[in-house]
Amino acid sequence: MFEDLDVKMNKTIEALRHELATIRTGRANASLLDQIRVPYYGSDVPVSQVGSISVPEPRILMISPWEKSALSDIEKAIMIADIGVTPSNDGEVIRLILPELTEDRRKEFVKQAKGMSEKSKVSIRNLRRDANDDIKKQVKDDGLPEDEGKRLQEQIQKITDKFITEVDTVIEKKEQDILTV
């Protein structure tokens, strides 16, 4: 039972990390393009499947498509995604030059990251509630002793506290990345 709870809470942490990767810091990061889908041979695929993504300089992302015919589709997809960067196409590659972040924009990103962490904490608390409800049901219907039920709920709370602390650690690290000039 606790293994299942642990796995679900770990998935919440991983989802948070993945979501936080889409927030820009001062450095170029290929995960900024993870959410962008490009029409390619009749289906929408991630940018990483139509070309290679590299970071030649700290503030530049470069996309080298495997087929030159995909250049305009990639460019359009980036424009539609509205990630705050205008692509420049030289006929061979697409360059995304990330502008220097202003202090206000950095604070905005921190606020966005904190909102994501709050959603993760709510998910973890919901998992705790579900596990506690299962324990209460077992006490009521299946004859589990009440003191055993209380002990299990305390263990569930310890697991929850561990994961809430991990969310705080992950968000602190992201805040430092965002605020570092």
C-alpha positions as a Markdown table, in Angstrom:
| # | Residue | x | y | z |
|---|---|---|---|---|
| 1 | Met | 0.0 | 0.0 | 0.0 |
| 2 | Phe | 2.8 | 2.5 | 0.9 |
| 3 | Glu | 4.8 | 1.5 | -2.2 |
| 4 | Asp | 1.8 | 2.6 | -4.3 |
| 5 | Leu | 1.5 | 5.9 | -2.5 |
| 6 | Asp | 5.2 | 6.4 | -2.8 |
| 7 | Val | 5.1 | 5.8 | -6.6 |
| 8 | Lys | 2.2 | 8.2 | -7.1 |
| 9 | Met | 3.8 | 10.9 | -5.1 |
| 10 | Asn | 7.1 | 10.4 | -7.0 |
| 11 | Lys | 5.2 | 10.8 | -10.2 |
| 12 | Thr | 3.9 | 14.1 | -8.9 |
| 13 | Ile | 7.4 | 15.3 | -8.2 |
| 14 | Glu | 8.6 | 14.2 | -11.7 |
| 15 | Ala | 5.6 | 16.0 | -13.3 |
| 16 | Leu | 6.6 | 19.2 | -11.4 |
| 17 | Arg | 10.2 | 18.9 | -12.5 |
| 18 | His | 9.1 | 18.4 | -16.1 |
| 19 | Glu | 6.7 | 21.4 | -15.9 |
| 20 | Leu | 9.4 | 23.6 | -14.3 |
| 21 | Ala | 11.8 | 22.8 | -17.1 |
| 22 | Thr | 9.5 | 24.8 | -19.5 |
| 23 | Ile | 10.1 | 28.0 | -17.4 |
| 24 | Arg | 12.9 | 30.1 | -18.8 |
| 25 | Thr | 15.9 | 30.8 | -16.7 |
| 26 | Gly | 18.8 | 33.1 | -17.9 |
| 27 | Arg | 20.3 | 30.2 | -19.9 |
| 28 | Ala | 19.1 | 28.4 | -23.0 |
| 29 | Asn | 17.6 | 25.0 | -22.4 |
| 30 | Ala | 16.3 | 22.6 | -25.0 |
| 31 | Ser | 13.4 | 21.6 | -22.7 |
| 32 | Leu | 12.0 | 25.1 | -23.4 |
| 33 | Leu | 10.8 | 23.5 | -26.7 |
| 34 | Asp | 9.3 | 20.3 | -25.2 |
| 35 | Gln | 5.7 | 21.5 | -25.5 |
| 36 | Ile | 6.0 | 22.7 | -29.1 |
| 37 | Arg | 4.4 | 20.4 | -31.7 |
| 38 | Val | 5.2 | 20.6 | -35.4 |
| 39 | Pro | 3.0 | 19.3 | -38.2 |
| 40 | Tyr | 5.2 | 16.7 | -39.9 |
| 41 | Tyr | 4.0 | 14.1 | -42.5 |
| 42 | Gly | 0.4 | 14.4 | -41.4 |
| 43 | Ser | 0.8 | 14.3 | -37.6 |
| 44 | Asp | 2.0 | 16.7 | -34.9 |
| 45 | Val | 5.3 | 15.7 | -33.4 |
| 46 | Pro | 7.7 | 17.3 | -30.9 |
| 47 | Val | 10.4 | 19.6 | -32.3 |
| 48 | Ser | 13.0 | 17.2 | -31.2 |
| 49 | Gln | 11.7 | 14.6 | -33.7 |
| 50 | Val | 12.1 | 16.9 | -36.8 |
| 51 | Gly | 15.6 | 18.1 | -36.1 |
| 52 | Ser | 18.4 | 18.3 | -33.6 |
| 53 | Ile | 18.4 | 20.9 | -30.9 |
| 54 | Ser | 21.7 | 22.4 | -29.7 |
| 55 | Val | 22.8 | 25.2 | -27.4 |
| 56 | Pro | 25.9 | 26.7 | -29.1 |
| 57 | Glu | 26.0 | 29.7 | -26.6 |
| 58 | Pro | 24.4 | 30.2 | -23.2 |
| 59 | Arg | 21.5 | 32.3 | -24.6 |
| 60 | Ile | 21.0 | 30.7 | -28.0 |
| 61 | Leu | 19.1 | 27.6 | -29.0 |
| 62 | Met | 19.7 | 26.2 | -32.5 |
| 63 | Ile | 17.4 | 23.8 | -34.3 |
| 64 | Ser | 18.8 | 22.0 | -37.3 |
| 65 | Pro | 16.0 | 20.2 | -39.1 |
| 66 | Trp | 16.6 | 16.9 | -40.8 |
| 67 | Glu | 14.7 | 18.2 | -43.9 |
| 68 | Lys | 14.9 | 21.8 | -45.0 |
| 69 | Ser | 11.3 | 21.7 | -46.0 |
| 70 | Ala | 10.4 | 21.5 | -42.3 |
| 71 | Leu | 12.0 | 24.9 | -41.5 |
| 72 | Ser | 8.9 | 27.0 | -42.1 |
| 73 | Asp | 6.7 | 24.5 | -40.2 |
| 74 | Ile | 9.1 | 24.6 | -37.2 |
| 75 | Glu | 9.2 | 28.4 | -37.3 |
| 76 | Lys | 5.4 | 28.7 | -37.5 |
| 77 | Ala | 5.0 | 26.2 | -34.5 |
| 78 | Ile | 7.4 | 28.3 | -32.4 |
| 79 | Met | 5.5 | 31.5 | -33.2 |
| 80 | Ile | 2.2 | 29.9 | -32.4 |
| 81 | Ala | 3.6 | 28.5 | -29.1 |
| 82 | Asp | 4.3 | 32.1 | -28.0 |
| 83 | Ile | 7.3 | 31.2 | -25.8 |
| 84 | Gly | 8.5 | 34.8 | -25.8 |
| 85 | Val | 11.2 | 34.3 | -28.4 |
| 86 | Thr | 11.1 | 35.1 | -32.1 |
| 87 | Pro | 12.8 | 32.5 | -34.3 |
| 88 | Ser | 15.3 | 33.6 | -37.0 |
| 89 | Asn | 15.6 | 31.4 | -40.0 |
| 90 | Asp | 18.7 | 31.5 | -42.2 |
| 91 | Gly | 17.7 | 28.8 | -44.6 |
| 92 | Glu | 19.7 | 26.1 | -42.9 |
| 93 | Val | 18.9 | 26.4 | -39.2 |
| 94 | Ile | 16.6 | 28.2 | -36.9 |
| 95 | Arg | 18.1 | 30.2 | -34.1 |
| 96 | Leu | 16.3 | 31.3 | -31.0 |
| 97 | Ile | 18.1 | 34.1 | -29.2 |
| 98 | Leu | 16.8 | 34.3 | -25.7 |
| 99 | Pro | 16.7 | 37.9 | -24.5 |
| 100 | Glu | 18.2 | 38.9 | -21.1 |
| 101 | Leu | 15.5 | 38.5 | -18.5 |
| 102 | Thr | 14.5 | 41.7 | -16.6 |
| 103 | Glu | 14.1 | 41.6 | -12.9 |
| 104 | Asp | 10.3 | 42.0 | -13.2 |
| 105 | Arg | 10.2 | 39.1 | -15.7 |
| 106 | Arg | 12.3 | 36.9 | -13.3 |
| 107 | Lys | 9.9 | 37.7 | -10.5 |
| 108 | Glu | 7.0 | 36.7 | -12.8 |
| 109 | Phe | 8.7 | 33.4 | -13.5 |
| 110 | Val | 9.3 | 32.8 | -9.8 |
| 111 | Lys | 5.6 | 33.4 | -9.2 |
| 112 | Gln | 4.6 | 31.0 | -12.0 |
| 113 | Ala | 7.0 | 28.3 | -10.5 |
| 114 | Lys | 5.5 | 28.8 | -7.0 |
| 115 | Gly | 2.0 | 28.3 | -8.5 |
| 116 | Met | 3.2 | 25.0 | -10.1 |
| 117 | Ser | 4.6 | 23.9 | -6.7 |
| 118 | Glu | 1.4 | 24.7 | -5.0 |
| 119 | Lys | -0.5 | 22.5 | -7.5 |
| 120 | Ser | 1.9 | 19.6 | -6.8 |
| 121 | Lys | 1.4 | 20.0 | -3.1 |
| 122 | Val | -2.3 | 19.8 | -3.5 |
| 123 | Ser | -1.9 | 16.6 | -5.6 |
| 124 | Ile | 0.2 | 15.1 | -2.9 |
| 125 | Arg | -2.3 | 16.1 | -0.2 |
| 126 | Asn | -5.1 | 14.6 | -2.3 |
| 127 | Leu | -3.2 | 11.3 | -2.5 |
| 128 | Arg | -2.8 | 11.4 | 1.3 |
| 129 | Arg | -6.5 | 12.0 | 1.7 |
| 130 | Asp | -7.3 | 9.0 | -0.5 |
| 131 | Ala | -4.9 | 6.8 | 1.4 |
| 132 | Asn | -6.4 | 7.9 | 4.7 |
| 133 | Asp | -9.9 | 7.3 | 3.4 |
| 134 | Asp | -8.9 | 3.7 | 2.4 |
| 135 | Ile | -7.6 | 3.2 | 6.0 |
| 136 | Lys | -10.8 | 4.5 | 7.5 |
| 137 | Lys | -12.8 | 2.2 | 5.3 |
| 138 | Gln | -10.7 | -0.8 | 6.3 |
| 139 | Val | -11.3 | 0.1 | 10.0 |
| 140 | Lys | -15.0 | 0.5 | 9.5 |
| 141 | Asp | -15.7 | -2.4 | 7.1 |
| 142 | Asp | -12.9 | -4.9 | 7.2 |
| 143 | Gly | -12.3 | -5.0 | 11.0 |
| 144 | Leu | -8.9 | -3.4 | 11.0 |
| 145 | Pro | -8.1 | -2.4 | 14.6 |
| 146 | Glu | -8.5 | 1.4 | 15.3 |
| 147 | Asp | -5.0 | 1.8 | 16.8 |
| 148 | Glu | -3.5 | 0.0 | 13.7 |
| 149 | Gly | -5.5 | 2.4 | 11.5 |
| 150 | Lys | -4.0 | 5.4 | 13.5 |
| 151 | Arg | -0.5 | 4.0 | 13.1 |
| 152 | Leu | -1.0 | 3.6 | 9.3 |
| 153 | Gln | -2.3 | 7.2 | 9.0 |
| 154 | Glu | 0.8 | 8.5 | 10.9 |
| 155 | Gln | 3.0 | 6.6 | 8.4 |
| 156 | Ile | 1.0 | 8.2 | 5.5 |
| 157 | Gln | 1.6 | 11.6 | 7.1 |
| 158 | Lys | 5.3 | 11.0 | 7.3 |
| 159 | Ile | 5.5 | 10.0 | 3.7 |
| 160 | Thr | 3.4 | 13.1 | 2.7 |
| 161 | Asp | 5.7 | 15.4 | 4.8 |
| 162 | Lys | 8.7 | 13.9 | 3.0 |
| 163 | Phe | 7.3 | 14.7 | -0.4 |
| 164 | Ile | 6.1 | 18.2 | 0.5 |
| 165 | Thr | 9.7 | 18.9 | 1.6 |
| 166 | Glu | 11.0 | 17.6 | -1.7 |
| 167 | Val | 8.6 | 19.9 | -3.6 |
| 168 | Asp | 10.0 | 22.8 | -1.5 |
| 169 | Thr | 13.6 | 21.7 | -2.3 |
| 170 | Val | 12.8 | 21.5 | -6.1 |
| 171 | Ile | 11.1 | 24.9 | -6.2 |
| 172 | Glu | 13.9 | 26.5 | -4.2 |
| 173 | Lys | 16.5 | 25.3 | -6.7 |
| 174 | Lys | 14.4 | 26.5 | -9.6 |
| 175 | Glu | 14.0 | 29.9 | -7.9 |
| 176 | Gln | 17.8 | 30.2 | -7.6 |
| 177 | Asp | 18.2 | 29.3 | -11.3 |
| 178 | Ile | 15.6 | 32.0 | -12.3 |
| 179 | Leu | 17.0 | 34.7 | -10.1 |
| 180 | Thr | 20.7 | 34.1 | -10.9 |
| 181 | Val | 21.8 | 36.8 | -13.4 |
